[in-house]
Amino acid sequence: MNGRDFAVKALAEKGETTISCNGNSMRPIIAPNEKIHLRKVLPSQLRVGDAVFCRVNGGLTVHEIGAVDGDRFKIQNHAGHCNGWVGAKCIFGLAIRIEDRVLVSDEELETRKT
């Protein structure tokens, strides 16, 4: 089991975890080696533009939600390249912070519950 698989397990069991960025596809939002703080959220709390930790095309990655169609989410890199569509069960966590930069605050998440 690799670090990303452990992250899936940690999110399921604890609801939060941190991973390191290992690529360039989300620049300038996320740079290589930056720490990505993830939180498990309800599918209804996800929005277009959110960075999520998900399984798409067999790999575990952090990419953006490019569109939502019912219970399906379009996963893409920051340049807009579509990696594919996934169901909510393939999204394990929302990137809430990169290092100390807040992407989605606790207050924002609360408003998304309604």
N, C-alpha and C positions, 0 to 999 in steps of 0.2 A: 504494500500500500504506500503510495507516494504522499507528499505533503498536501496536494490538492484533494486527494481522497480523504485524508484526515480532516481537512477543512469541512468537507461535506458532512462527515460524522459529527464534528464539533458543532456545526450549525444545527443539526437535527437534535443533538443532546442538550446543548447549552444556549443556543439561540444567537451566539456571537462568536466571532473568531477574527484573526488577522492573518493575511497572506501577503506575500511580496509579489510585485509586478514583475513579470519575466519577459516582457516584449515591448514593442513600440507602437502597436496599433491604436492605443488610446491616448497618444500624445495630442495635445499638451495637457489634457486633464490628468493623466497618470503617466509618469515617467518610469523607466526601468528601475527596479530595486526599491521603489517607494512602497511603503506599507499601506495596504488596503484594509480598512476596518469594515467588516461585514456584519449584517444583522439579518436574522430570519424575520420576514414580514409576511403579511397576508397578500395573496395575489391582487386583491382589490386596492392595496396601497401602492402598487407599482404604477409608474407613469412613463410616458414617452420621454426619452432623454435620460432616464435613470441608468446608472451603471450597475449591472447585476453580475453575480457569480453564477454561472449556469453551465449546463452540459448541452453543447450544440455540435452536431456532426461527430459525435463520439468523444469530443475533447472537453475538458473543463477550462473555462476562460472567464475573464471579466470583460464584458462588452456592454454596449448601450442597447436600450430598448428603442427601436426605430419606429415601431407602430404596434398597435394593439387591435386585434380583431376577435372580439368575444373573449374566449379563454386562451387565445393564442397570442404569442409575443414574437415580433420580428427582432432578431438579434443581429446587430451590426457593429463594426468598429467605428471609431470616431470620424473617419473619413466617409462613412456611409456605405461601405461595402457590406452587403447582406451575407451573413453566415447561414441563415436559415430561420425557420419558424419553429418555436417550441411551445409546449404546453407548460402550465404553471408548475407541474411536478419536476420540470427540468431546471427551474430557477431556485437556487438554494439560498441566496442571500442578496441583499441590497447593499451596495457600497455607500456607507454613510459618511465616511471620512477617508481622506488620503493624507497620510502623515497626520498633521494637525489641522488640515483644511476641511471644514465641514461641507459636505455635499448635500446632505439631507438632515436637518436638525430633528431633535426629539419632538419639538413643537410642530414642525411640518408633518411628521409621521402621525401625530395625534389628529391633525385635521384631515388626514387621508383615511382615517378609520370610519368616517361618516359617509 
